[in-house]
Amino acid sequence: MTPAQLERFQAKLLKERADAEGRFAEFDDVMAEVRAARSGASADDEHDPEGPTMTQEWSQRSAVLADARTELADIDHALARIEDGSYGVCRNCGKRITVARLDARPTAELCIDCARLAR
């Protein structure tokens, strides 16, 4: 992989990281609101026919927050691979991951053949 390609992928990953951090912060704030509402003594929403319960809200928001946390970890791992020189190399077979695959999924750790086998 050329230095220019590595720079382009690093910039792309840093942008994706900033976007993911924003989503994480937003959902973390929402989780704090739901947490506060759940701890309130007057919050008997289990019998409210008008909408989702706080438990359902908590579950949905927790899942989104976990996804954002995983996305951040994947991006950080890809950035570390750029730094250590292993970015773009399949961690399974050691072959190069194509630029087209990295364009589509810049955090990819497996070449397309190994990714298919891993399913």
N, CA, C and O atoms as a printed pandas DataFrame, in Angstrom:
     atom_number atom_name residue_name chain_id  residue_number  x_coord  y_coord  z_coord
0              1         N          MET        A               1    0.859   -1.164    0.000
1              2        CA          MET        A               1    0.000    0.000    0.000
2              3         C          MET        A               1    0.911    1.234    0.000
3              4         O          MET        A               1    1.912    1.289    0.714
4              5         N          THR        A               2    0.540    2.203   -0.808
5              6        CA          THR        A               2    1.375    3.397   -0.919
6              7         C          THR        A               2    1.164    4.321    0.287
7              8         O          THR        A               2    0.133    4.248    0.955
8              9         N          PRO        A               3    2.136    5.183    0.557
9             10        CA          PRO        A               3    1.957    6.153    1.644
10            11         C          PRO        A               3    0.727    7.050    1.427
11            12         O          PRO        A               3    0.047    7.413    2.386
12            13         N          ALA        A               4    0.450    7.400    0.186
13            14        CA          ALA        A               4   -0.725    8.238   -0.098
14            15         C          ALA        A               4   -2.018    7.499    0.235
15            16         O          ALA        A               4   -2.952    8.090    0.777
16            17         N          GLN        A               5   -2.074    6.207   -0.091
17            18        CA          GLN        A               5   -3.258    5.420    0.247
18            19         C          GLN        A               5   -3.419    5.308    1.759
19            20         O          GLN        A               5   -4.528    5.431    2.280
20            21         N          LEU        A               6   -2.324    5.076    2.455
21            22        CA          LEU        A               6   -2.385    4.995    3.916
22            23         C          LEU        A               6   -2.877    6.303    4.524
23            24         O          LEU        A               6   -3.689    6.300    5.449
24            25         N          GLU        A               7   -2.382    7.419    4.001
25            26        CA          GLU        A               7   -2.839    8.733    4.490
26            27         C          GLU        A               7   -4.324    8.914    4.244
27            28         O          GLU        A               7   -5.046    9.423    5.101
28            29         N          ARG        A               8   -4.784    8.491    3.056
29            30        CA          ARG        A               8   -6.209    8.625    2.718
30            31         C          ARG        A               8   -7.061    7.777    3.666
31            32         O          ARG        A               8   -8.094    8.239    4.151
32            33         N          PHE        A               9   -6.634    6.550    3.931
33            34        CA          PHE        A               9   -7.391    5.692    4.848
34            35         C          PHE        A               9   -7.344    6.216    6.278
35            36         O          PHE        A               9   -8.336    6.137    7.002
36            37         N          GLN        A              10   -6.209    6.746    6.683
37            38        CA          GLN        A              10   -6.106    7.314    8.025
38            39         C          GLN        A              10   -7.065    8.491    8.171
39            40         O          GLN        A              10   -7.744    8.613    9.191
40            41         N          ALA        A              11   -7.125    9.357    7.163
41            42        CA          ALA        A              11   -8.044   10.502    7.210
42            43         C          ALA        A              11   -9.496   10.023    7.249
43            44         O          ALA        A              11  -10.318   10.568    7.986
44            45         N          LYS        A              12   -9.800    9.005    6.454
45            46        CA          LYS        A              12  -11.159    8.460    6.434
46            47         C          LYS        A              12  -11.527    7.873    7.793
47            48         O          LYS        A              12  -12.629    8.098    8.293
48            49         N          LEU        A              13  -10.614    7.131    8.380
49            50        CA          LEU        A              13  -10.866    6.531    9.692
50            51         C          LEU        A              13  -11.016    7.591   10.782
51            52         O          LEU        A              13  -11.858    7.458   11.669
52            53         N          LEU        A              14  -10.200    8.638   10.715
53            54        CA          LEU        A              14  -10.310    9.706   11.716
54            55         C          LEU        A              14  -11.649   10.422   11.602
55            56         O          LEU        A              14  -12.232   10.805   12.616
56            57         N          LYS        A              15  -12.146   10.608   10.373
57            58        CA          LYS        A              15  -13.465   11.222   10.198
58            59         C          LYS        A              15  -14.554   10.306   10.751
59            60         O          LYS        A              15  -15.463   10.752   11.452
60            61         N          GLU        A              16  -14.448    9.013   10.423
61            62        CA          GLU        A              16  -15.422    8.055   10.949
62            63         C          GLU        A              16  -15.373    8.015   12.475
63            64         O          GLU        A              16  -16.405    7.862   13.128
64            65         N          ARG        A              17  -14.184    8.151   13.037
65            66        CA          ARG        A              17  -14.042    8.140   14.493
66            67         C          ARG        A              17  -14.738    9.346   15.108
67            68         O          ARG        A              17  -15.440    9.219   16.112
68            69         N          ALA        A              18  -14.544   10.518   14.504
69            70        CA          ALA        A              18  -15.197   11.733   15.006
70            71         C          ALA        A              18  -16.715   11.592   14.939
71            72         O          ALA        A              18  -17.418   11.989   15.868
72            73         N          ASP        A              19  -17.222   11.027   13.843
73            74        CA          ASP        A              19  -18.669   10.810   13.708
74            75         C          ASP        A              19  -19.169    9.837   14.774
75            76         O          ASP        A              19  -20.203   10.072   15.399
76            77         N          ALA        A              20  -18.438    8.757   14.977
77            78        CA          ALA        A              20  -18.839    7.755   15.973
78            79         C          ALA        A              20  -18.772    8.325   17.384
79            80         O          ALA        A              20  -19.630    8.026   18.215
80            81         N          GLU        A              21  -17.761    9.144   17.660
81            82        CA          GLU        A              21  -17.667    9.782   18.976
82            83         C          GLU        A              21  -18.873   10.679   19.223
83            84         O          GLU        A              21  -19.406   10.725   20.332
84            85         N          GLY        A              22  -19.298   11.389   18.184
85            86        CA          GLY        A              22  -20.479   12.247   18.308
86            87         C          GLY        A              22  -21.728   11.444   18.626
87            88         O          GLY        A              22  -22.511   11.821   19.498
88            89         N          ARG        A              23  -21.914   10.328   17.913
89            90        CA          ARG        A              23  -23.074    9.467   18.186
90            91         C          ARG        A              23  -22.987    8.886   19.590
91            92         O          ARG        A              23  -23.989    8.811   20.302
92            93         N          PHE        A              24  -21.789    8.476   19.982
93            94        CA          PHE        A              24  -21.601    7.902   21.305
94            95         C          PHE        A              24  -21.965    8.922   22.386
95            96         O          PHE        A              24  -22.677    8.597   23.335
96            97         N          ALA        A              25  -21.480   10.141   22.240
97            98        CA          ALA        A              25  -21.772   11.187   23.226
98            99         C          ALA        A              25  -23.268   11.479   23.276
99           100         O          ALA        A              25  -23.836   11.653   24.353
100          101         N          GLU        A              26  -23.896   11.531   22.118
101          102        CA          GLU        A              26  -25.335   11.803   22.058
102          103         C          GLU        A              26  -26.125   10.710   22.776
103          104         O          GLU        A              26  -27.007   11.005   23.583
104          105         N          PHE        A              27  -25.811    9.462   22.484
105          106        CA          PHE        A              27  -26.545    8.370   23.105
106          107         C          PHE        A              27  -26.180    8.199   24.570
107          108         O          PHE        A              27  -27.006    7.737   25.357
108          109         N          ASP        A              28  -24.972    8.558   24.949
109          110        CA          ASP        A              28  -24.597    8.515   26.350
110          111         C          ASP        A              28  -25.437    9.518   27.139
111          112         O          ASP        A              28  -25.872    9.231   28.254
112          113         N          ASP        A              29  -25.663   10.700   26.551
113          114        CA          ASP        A              29  -26.523   11.703   27.194
114          115         C          ASP        A              29  -27.953   11.190   27.315
115          116         O          ASP        A              29  -28.591   11.360   28.355
116          117         N          VAL        A              30  -28.457   10.564   26.255
117          118        CA          VAL        A              30  -29.817   10.023   26.287
118          119         C          VAL        A              30  -29.924    8.927   27.343
119          120         O          VAL        A              30  -30.930    8.828   28.045
120          121         N          MET        A              31  -28.883    8.108   27.451
121          122        CA          MET        A              31  -28.890    7.046   28.459
122          123         C          MET        A              31  -28.951    7.639   29.865
123          124         O          MET        A              31  -29.617    7.091   30.743
124          125         N          ALA        A              32  -28.269    8.739   30.076
125          126        CA          ALA        A              32  -28.310    9.388   31.386
126          127         C          ALA        A              32  -29.734    9.861   31.685
127          128         O          ALA        A              32  -30.200    9.755   32.819
128          129         N          GLU        A              33  -30.418   10.379   30.676
129          130        CA          GLU        A              33  -31.804   10.819   30.863
130          131         C          GLU        A              33  -32.713    9.631   31.180
131          132         O          GLU        A              33  -33.541    9.703   32.088
132          133         N          VAL        A              34  -32.556    8.548   30.435
133          134        CA          VAL        A              34  -33.384    7.361   30.674
134          135         C          VAL        A              34  -33.077    6.784   32.050
135          136         O          VAL        A              34  -33.984    6.368   32.771
136          137         N          ARG        A              35  -31.796    6.760   32.415
137          138        CA          ARG        A              35  -31.392    6.260   33.738
138          139         C          ARG        A              35  -32.066    7.087   34.836
139          140         O          ARG        A              35  -32.577    6.531   35.808
140          141         N          ALA        A              36  -32.067    8.402   34.683
141          142        CA          ALA        A              36  -32.693    9.283   35.672
142          143         C          ALA        A              36  -34.197    9.050   35.732
143          144         O          ALA        A              36  -34.781    9.025   36.816
144          145         N          ALA        A              37  -34.827    8.879   34.571
145          146        CA          ALA        A              37  -36.270    8.652   34.537
146          147         C          ALA        A              37  -36.627    7.308   35.158
147          148         O          ALA        A              37  -37.649    7.183   35.833
148          149         N          ARG        A              38  -35.792    6.310   34.930
149          150        CA          ARG        A              38  -36.061    4.979   35.494
150          151         C          ARG        A              38  -35.937    4.974   37.007
151          152         O          ARG        A              38  -36.612    4.200   37.685
152          153         N          SER        A              39  -35.079    5.834   37.538
153          154        CA          SER        A              39  -34.880    5.834   38.985
154          155         C          SER        A              39  -35.956    6.641   39.711
155          156         O          SER        A              39  -36.059    6.573   40.936
156          157         N          GLY        A              40  -36.747    7.396   38.973
157          158        CA          GLY        A              40  -37.814    8.185   39.580
158          159         C          GLY        A              40  -38.917    7.298   40.120
159          160         O          GLY        A              40  -39.306    6.317   39.487
160          161         N          ALA        A              41  -39.414    7.644   41.284
161          162        CA          ALA        A              41  -40.451    6.828   41.926
162          163         C          ALA        A              41  -41.775    6.873   41.189
163          164         O          ALA        A              41  -42.573    5.944   41.308
164          165         N          SER        A              42  -42.030    7.940   40.423
165          166        CA          SER        A              42  -43.321    8.075   39.746
166          167         C          SER        A              42  -43.311    7.476   38.344
167          168         O          SER        A              42  -44.288    7.628   37.612
168          169         N          ALA        A              43  -42.267    6.821   37.964
169          170        CA          ALA        A              43  -42.147    6.307   36.600
170          171         C          ALA        A              43  -42.734    4.907   36.472
171          172         O          ALA        A              43  -41.998    3.928   36.354
172          173         N          ASP        A              44  -44.058    4.815   36.496
173          174        CA          ASP        A              44  -44.724    3.530   36.280
174          175         C          ASP        A              44  -45.180    3.487   34.830
175          176         O          ASP        A              44  -46.351    3.718   34.528
176          177         N          ASP        A              45  -44.256    3.193   33.949
177          178        CA          ASP        A              45  -44.607    3.195   32.535
178          179         C          ASP        A              45  -44.947    1.805   32.017
179          180         O          ASP        A              45  -45.316    1.660   30.852
180          181         N          GLU        A              46  -44.833    0.795   32.846
181          182        CA          GLU        A              46  -45.112   -0.566   32.396
182          183         C          GLU        A              46  -46.578   -0.757   32.023
183          184         O          GLU        A              46  -46.925   -1.696   31.307
184          185         N          HIS        A              47  -47.429    0.130   32.505
185          186        CA          HIS        A              47  -48.857    0.005   32.222
186          187         C          HIS        A              47  -49.348    1.116   31.301
187          188         O          HIS        A              47  -50.556    1.304   31.155
188          189         N          ASP        A              48  -48.447    1.844   30.689
189          190        CA          ASP        A              48  -48.798    2.940   29.786
190          191         C          ASP        A              48  -49.007    2.391   28.378
191          192         O          ASP        A              48  -48.049    1.964   27.734
192          193         N          PRO        A              49  -50.254    2.398   27.890
193          194        CA          PRO        A              49  -50.516    1.842   26.563
194          195         C          PRO        A              49  -50.095    2.771   25.418
195          196         O          PRO        A              49  -50.200    2.392   24.252
196          197         N          GLU        A              50  -49.629    3.954   25.729
197          198        CA          GLU        A              50  -49.343    4.959   24.715
198          199         C          GLU        A              50  -47.962    4.881   24.087
199          200         O          GLU        A              50  -47.710    5.565   23.095
200          201         N          GLY        A              51  -47.082    4.094   24.612
201          202        CA          GLY        A              51  -45.747    4.103   24.032
202          203         C          GLY        A              51  -44.847    3.051   24.622
203          204         O          GLY        A              51  -45.276    2.217   25.419
204          205         N          PRO        A              52  -43.581    3.098   24.219
205          206        CA          PRO        A              52  -42.628    2.111   24.712
206          207         C          PRO        A              52  -42.347    2.315   26.194
207          208         O          PRO        A              52  -42.408    3.429   26.712
208          209         N          THR        A              53  -42.044    1.234   26.844
209          210        CA          THR        A              53  -41.700    1.318   28.262
210          211         C          THR        A              53  -40.262    1.791   28.403
211          212         O          THR        A              53  -39.487    1.760   27.447
212          213         N          MET        A              54  -39.920    2.225   29.599
213          214        CA          MET        A              54  -38.547    2.654   29.847
214          215         C          MET        A              54  -37.584    1.484   29.695
215          216         O          MET        A              54  -36.435    1.660   29.290
216          217         N          THR        A              55  -38.057    0.306   30.019
217          218        CA          THR        A              55  -37.214   -0.876   29.852
218          219         C          THR        A              55  -36.900   -1.082   28.378
219          220         O          THR        A              55  -35.765   -1.390   28.016
220          221         N          GLN        A              56  -37.902   -0.912   27.533
221          222        CA          GLN        A              56  -37.684   -1.041   26.098
222          223         C          GLN        A              56  -36.746    0.058   25.597
223          224         O          GLN        A              56  -35.839   -0.211   24.809
224          225         N          GLU        A              57  -36.960    1.287   26.051
225          226        CA          GLU        A              57  -36.074    2.398   25.684
226          227         C          GLU        A              57  -34.646    2.100   26.111
227          228         O          GLU        A              57  -33.702    2.299   25.346
228          229         N          TRP        A              58  -34.496    1.619   27.340
229          230        CA          TRP        A              58  -33.170    1.305   27.879
230          231         C          TRP        A              58  -32.488    0.252   27.002
231          232         O          TRP        A              58  -31.313    0.381   26.658
232          233         N          SER        A              59  -33.231   -0.775   26.654
233          234        CA          SER        A              59  -32.680   -1.853   25.827
234          235         C          SER        A              59  -32.226   -1.345   24.467
235          236         O          SER        A              59  -31.122   -1.656   24.018
236          237         N          GLN        A              60  -33.074   -0.567   23.817
237          238        CA          GLN        A              60  -32.735   -0.045   22.496
238          239         C          GLN        A              60  -31.539    0.895   22.564
239          240         O          GLN        A              60  -30.614    0.792   21.759
240          241         N          ARG        A              61  -31.560    1.796   23.515
241          242        CA          ARG        A              61  -30.454    2.764   23.646
242          243         C          ARG        A              61  -29.156    2.064   24.032
243          244         O          ARG        A              61  -28.087    2.441   23.550
244          245         N          SER        A              62  -29.231    1.060   24.885
245          246        CA          SER        A              62  -28.037    0.307   25.278
246          247         C          SER        A              62  -27.410   -0.384   24.074
247          248         O          SER        A              62  -26.187   -0.417   23.937
248          249         N          ALA        A              63  -28.251   -0.934   23.206
249          250        CA          ALA        A              63  -27.747   -1.612   22.011
250          251         C          ALA        A              63  -27.043   -0.626   21.083
251          252         O          ALA        A              63  -25.977   -0.930   20.548
252          253         N          VAL        A              64  -27.631    0.546   20.891
253          254        CA          VAL        A              64  -27.017    1.558   20.028
254          255         C          VAL        A              64  -25.700    2.035   20.636
255          256         O          VAL        A              64  -24.716    2.227   19.921
256          257         N          LEU        A              65  -25.681    2.221   21.926
257          258        CA          LEU        A              65  -24.460    2.649   22.607
258          259         C          LEU        A              65  -23.363    1.581   22.492
259          260         O          LEU        A              65  -22.196    1.908   22.278
260          261         N          ALA        A              66  -23.736    0.325   22.633
261          262        CA          ALA        A              66  -22.767   -0.768   22.491
262          263         C          ALA        A              66  -22.229   -0.822   21.062
263          264         O          ALA        A              66  -21.038   -1.058   20.859
264          265         N          ASP        A              67  -23.096   -0.605   20.074
265          266        CA          ASP        A              67  -22.642   -0.580   18.674
266          267         C          ASP        A              67  -21.646    0.542   18.443
267          268         O          ASP        A              67  -20.631    0.343   17.776
268          269         N          ALA        A              68  -21.923    1.712   18.984
269          270        CA          ALA        A              68  -21.009    2.848   18.831
270          271         C          ALA        A              68  -19.675    2.562   19.515
271          272         O          ALA        A              68  -18.620    2.914   18.987
272          273         N          ARG        A              69  -19.716    1.932   20.675
273          274        CA          ARG        A              69  -18.489    1.570   21.402
274          275         C          ARG        A              69  -17.659    0.573   20.580
275          276         O          ARG        A              69  -16.436    0.694   20.504
276          277         N          THR        A              70  -18.324   -0.403   19.972
277          278        CA          THR        A              70  -17.644   -1.390   19.130
278          279         C          THR        A              70  -17.054   -0.726   17.895
279          280         O          THR        A              70  -15.929   -1.028   17.496
280          281         N          GLU        A              71  -17.815    0.176   17.296
281          282        CA          GLU        A              71  -17.320    0.897   16.119
282          283         C          GLU        A              71  -16.063    1.695   16.463
283          284         O          GLU        A              71  -15.097    1.688   15.701
284          285         N          LEU        A              72  -16.073    2.376   17.599
285          286        CA          LEU        A              72  -14.894    3.131   18.024
286          287         C          LEU        A              72  -13.691    2.206   18.230
287          288         O          LEU        A              72  -12.575    2.541   17.831
288          289         N          ALA        A              73  -13.912    1.063   18.841
289          290        CA          ALA        A              73  -12.818    0.115   19.065
290          291         C          ALA        A              73  -12.265   -0.406   17.738
291          292         O          ALA        A              73  -11.051   -0.536   17.577
292          293         N          ASP        A              74  -13.155   -0.703   16.790
293          294        CA          ASP        A              74  -12.716   -1.176   15.470
294          295         C          ASP        A              74  -11.889   -0.115   14.754
295          296         O          ASP        A              74  -10.867   -0.424   14.143
296          297         N          ILE        A              75  -12.334    1.128   14.834
297          298        CA          ILE        A              75  -11.608    2.224   14.194
298          299         C          ILE        A              75  -10.248    2.412   14.863
299          300         O          ILE        A              75   -9.236    2.563   14.179
300          301         N          ASP        A              76  -10.222    2.402   16.182
301          302        CA          ASP        A              76   -8.950    2.548   16.900
302          303         C          ASP        A              76   -7.978    1.424   16.541
303          304         O          ASP        A              76   -6.778    1.656   16.394
304          305         N          HIS        A              77   -8.499    0.217   16.402
305          306        CA          HIS        A              77   -7.652   -0.914   16.034
306          307         C          HIS        A              77   -7.096   -0.721   14.620
307          308         O          HIS        A              77   -5.925   -1.006   14.372
308          309         N          ALA        A              78   -7.927   -0.242   13.696
309          310        CA          ALA        A              78   -7.460    0.008   12.326
310          311         C          ALA        A              78   -6.389    1.102   12.311
311          312         O          ALA        A              78   -5.391    0.988   11.600
312          313         N          LEU        A              79   -6.600    2.159   13.098
313          314        CA          LEU        A              79   -5.599    3.230   13.173
314          315         C          LEU        A              79   -4.278    2.706   13.752
315          316         O          LEU        A              79   -3.200    3.106   13.313
316          317         N          ALA        A              80   -4.371    1.819   14.729
317          318        CA          ALA        A              80   -3.160    1.222   15.300
318          319         C          ALA        A              80   -2.441    0.362   14.259
319          320         O          ALA        A              80   -1.211    0.321   14.227
320          321         N          ARG        A              81   -3.209   -0.326   13.409
321          322        CA          ARG        A              81   -2.590   -1.135   12.360
322          323         C          ARG        A              81   -1.890   -0.252   11.326
323          324         O          ARG        A              81   -0.866   -0.646   10.768
324          325         N          ILE        A              82   -2.431    0.928   11.069
325          326        CA          ILE        A              82   -1.732    1.857   10.178
326          327         C          ILE        A              82   -0.393    2.229   10.792
327          328         O          ILE        A              82    0.633    2.236   10.112
328          329         N          GLU        A              83   -0.411    2.536   12.080
329          330        CA          GLU        A              83    0.817    2.930   12.785
330          331         C          GLU        A              83    1.862    1.819   12.817
331          332         O          GLU        A              83    3.055    2.079   12.665
332          333         N          ASP        A              84    1.407    0.569   13.017
333          334        CA          ASP        A              84    2.400   -0.514   13.139
334          335         C          ASP        A              84    2.739   -1.180   11.801
335          336         O          ASP        A              84    3.549   -2.105   11.756
336          337         N          GLY        A              85    2.122   -0.711   10.718
337          338        CA          GLY        A              85    2.451   -1.221    9.392
338          339         C          GLY        A              85    1.701   -2.462    8.962
339          340         O          GLY        A              85    2.005   -3.026    7.911
340          341         N          SER        A              86    0.730   -2.904    9.742
341          342        CA          SER        A              86   -0.008   -4.117    9.376
342          343         C          SER        A              86   -1.366   -3.829    8.727
343          344         O          SER        A              86   -2.118   -4.756    8.426
344          345         N          TYR        A              87   -1.679   -2.560    8.513
345          346        CA          TYR        A              87   -2.959   -2.206    7.894
346          347         C          TYR        A              87   -2.984   -2.713    6.455
347          348         O          TYR        A              87   -2.009   -2.579    5.717
348          349         N          GLY        A              88   -4.111   -3.295    6.074
349          350        CA          GLY        A              88   -4.264   -3.792    4.712
350          351         C          GLY        A              88   -3.742   -5.193    4.507
351          352         O          GLY        A              88   -3.704   -5.685    3.379
352          353         N          VAL        A              89   -3.336   -5.847    5.591
353          354        CA          VAL        A              89   -2.859   -7.228    5.526
354          355         C          VAL        A              89   -3.859   -8.102    6.287
355          356         O          VAL        A              89   -4.194   -7.822    7.438
356          357         N          CYS        A              90   -4.323   -9.148    5.639
357          358        CA          CYS        A              90   -5.305  -10.056    6.246
358          359         C          CYS        A              90   -4.696  -10.726    7.474
359          360         O          CYS        A              90   -3.619  -11.317    7.397
360          361         N          ARG        A              91   -5.389  -10.632    8.601
361          362        CA          ARG        A              91   -4.859  -11.222    9.839
362          363         C          ARG        A              91   -4.974  -12.740    9.832
363          364         O          ARG        A              91   -4.401  -13.409   10.691
364          365         N          ASN        A              92   -5.710  -13.287    8.871
365          366        CA          ASN        A              92   -5.867  -14.740    8.806
366          367         C          ASN        A              92   -4.842  -15.391    7.870
367          368         O          ASN        A              92   -4.123  -16.305    8.273
368          369         N          CYS        A              93   -4.778  -14.920    6.628
369          370        CA          CYS        A              93   -3.909  -15.581    5.639
370          371         C          CYS        A              93   -2.651  -14.787    5.312
371          372         O          CYS        A              93   -1.738  -15.319    4.682
372          373         N          GLY        A              94   -2.586  -13.522    5.729
373          374        CA          GLY        A              94   -1.403  -12.708    5.483
374          375         C          GLY        A              94   -1.337  -12.048    4.119
375          376         O          GLY        A              94   -0.371  -11.349    3.815
376          377         N          LYS        A              95   -2.354  -12.263    3.291
377          378        CA          LYS        A              95   -2.382  -11.628    1.974
378          379         C          LYS        A              95   -2.871  -10.191    2.098
379          380         O          LYS        A              95   -3.448   -9.801    3.113
380          381         N          ARG        A              96   -2.633   -9.421    1.060
381          382        CA          ARG        A              96   -3.099   -8.035    1.029
382          383         C          ARG        A              96   -4.618   -7.981    0.928
383          384         O          ARG        A              96   -5.229   -8.767    0.205
384          385         N          ILE        A              97   -5.215   -7.057    1.653
385          386        CA          ILE        A              97   -6.637   -6.765    1.520
386          387         C          ILE        A              97   -6.731   -5.734    0.403
387          388         O          ILE        A              97   -5.979   -4.759    0.395
388          389         N          THR        A              98   -7.642   -5.939   -0.535
389          390        CA          THR        A              98   -7.720   -5.036   -1.683
390          391         C          THR        A              98   -8.143   -3.636   -1.253
391          392         O          THR        A              98   -8.857   -3.456   -0.266
392          393         N          VAL        A              99   -7.688   -2.660   -2.013
393          394        CA          VAL        A              99   -8.049   -1.270   -1.746
394          395         C          VAL        A              99   -9.563   -1.093   -1.863
395          396         O          VAL        A              99  -10.161   -0.335   -1.099
396          397         N          ALA        A             100  -10.181   -1.790   -2.818
397          398        CA          ALA        A             100  -11.639   -1.687   -2.983
398          399         C          ALA        A             100  -12.359   -2.152   -1.716
399          400         O          ALA        A             100  -13.338   -1.535   -1.298
400          401         N          ARG        A             101  -11.880   -3.231   -1.107
401          402        CA          ARG        A             101  -12.502   -3.708    0.141
402          403         C          ARG        A             101  -12.291   -2.702    1.256
403          404         O          ARG        A             101  -13.211   -2.434    2.029
404          405         N          LEU        A             102  -11.096   -2.140    1.352
405          406        CA          LEU        A             102  -10.827   -1.159    2.397
406          407         C          LEU        A             102  -11.602    0.133    2.157
407          408         O          LEU        A             102  -11.976    0.813    3.113
408          409         N          ASP        A             103  -11.846    0.479    0.903
409          410        CA          ASP        A             103  -12.694    1.639    0.617
410          411         C          ASP        A             103  -14.103    1.417    1.155
411          412         O          ASP        A             103  -14.716    2.319    1.725
412          413         N          ALA        A             104  -14.601    0.200    0.960
413          414        CA          ALA        A             104  -15.951   -0.130    1.424
414          415         C          ALA        A             104  -16.013   -0.325    2.927
415          416         O          ALA        A             104  -17.000    0.030    3.572
416          417         N          ARG        A             105  -14.945   -0.894    3.480
417          418        CA          ARG        A             105  -14.906   -1.198    4.918
418          419         C          ARG        A             105  -13.492   -0.948    5.436
419          420         O          ARG        A             105  -12.687   -1.875    5.522
420          421         N          PRO        A             106  -13.192    0.296    5.778
421          422        CA          PRO        A             106  -11.820    0.639    6.156
422          423         C          PRO        A             106  -11.310   -0.041    7.418
423          424         O          PRO        A             106  -10.107   -0.019    7.677
424          425         N          THR        A             107  -12.182   -0.637    8.201
425          426        CA          THR        A             107  -11.746   -1.341    9.407
426          427         C          THR        A             107  -11.535   -2.835    9.158
427          428         O          THR        A             107  -11.259   -3.585   10.094
428          429         N          ALA        A             108  -11.660   -3.265    7.915
429          430        CA          ALA        A             108  -11.540   -4.696    7.587
430          431         C          ALA        A             108  -10.191   -5.244    8.026
431          432         O          ALA        A             108   -9.146   -4.634    7.799
432          433         N          GLU        A             109  -10.241   -6.407    8.660
433          434        CA          GLU        A             109   -9.032   -7.109    9.087
434          435         C          GLU        A             109   -8.794   -8.367    8.265
435          436         O          GLU        A             109   -7.724   -8.972    8.333
436          437         N          LEU        A             110   -9.806   -8.757    7.484
437          438        CA          LEU        A             110   -9.725   -9.965    6.680
438          439         C          LEU        A             110   -9.891   -9.629    5.207
439          440         O          LEU        A             110  -10.639   -8.720    4.847
440          441         N          CYS        A             111   -9.186  -10.369    4.359
441          442        CA          CYS        A             111   -9.414  -10.235    2.926
442          443         C          CYS        A             111  -10.808  -10.800    2.633
443          444         O          CYS        A             111  -11.404  -11.459    3.485
444          445         N          ILE        A             112  -11.313  -10.548    1.455
445          446        CA          ILE        A             112  -12.672  -10.970    1.129
446          447         C          ILE        A             112  -12.825  -12.492    1.197
447          448         O          ILE        A             112  -13.858  -12.988    1.646
448          449         N          ASP        A             113  -11.809  -13.233    0.758
449          450        CA          ASP        A             113  -11.899  -14.699    0.798
450          451         C          ASP        A             113  -11.989  -15.213    2.237
451          452         O          ASP        A             113  -12.815  -16.075    2.537
452          453         N          CYS        A             114  -11.156  -14.695    3.111
453          454        CA          CYS        A             114  -11.190  -15.136    4.513
454          455         C          CYS        A             114  -12.470  -14.664    5.207
455          456         O          CYS        A             114  -13.006  -15.360    6.068
456          457         N          ALA        A             115  -12.951  -13.486    4.830
457          458        CA          ALA        A             115  -14.210  -12.987    5.416
458          459         C          ALA        A             115  -15.373  -13.896    5.028
459          460         O          ALA        A             115  -16.259  -14.149    5.844
460          461         N          ARG        A             116  -15.378  -14.378    3.814
461          462        CA          ARG        A             116  -16.440  -15.301    3.375
462          463         C          ARG        A             116  -16.369  -16.605    4.171
463          464         O          ARG        A             116  -17.396  -17.154    4.572
464          465         N          LEU        A             117  -15.162  -17.089    4.392
465          466        CA          LEU        A             117  -14.992  -18.337    5.143
466          467         C          LEU        A             117  -15.387  -18.174    6.607
467          468         O          LEU        A             117  -15.833  -19.131    7.240
468          469         N          ALA        A             118  -15.226  -16.970    7.145
469          470        CA          ALA        A             118  -15.507  -16.724    8.562
470          471         C          ALA        A             118  -16.997  -16.674    8.859
471          472         O          ALA        A             118  -17.399  -16.768   10.019
472          473         N          ARG        A             119  -17.804  -16.531    7.850
473          474        CA          ARG        A             119  -19.258  -16.449    8.081
474          475         C          ARG        A             119  -19.800  -17.720    8.543
475          476         O          ARG        A             119  -21.002  -17.828    8.784
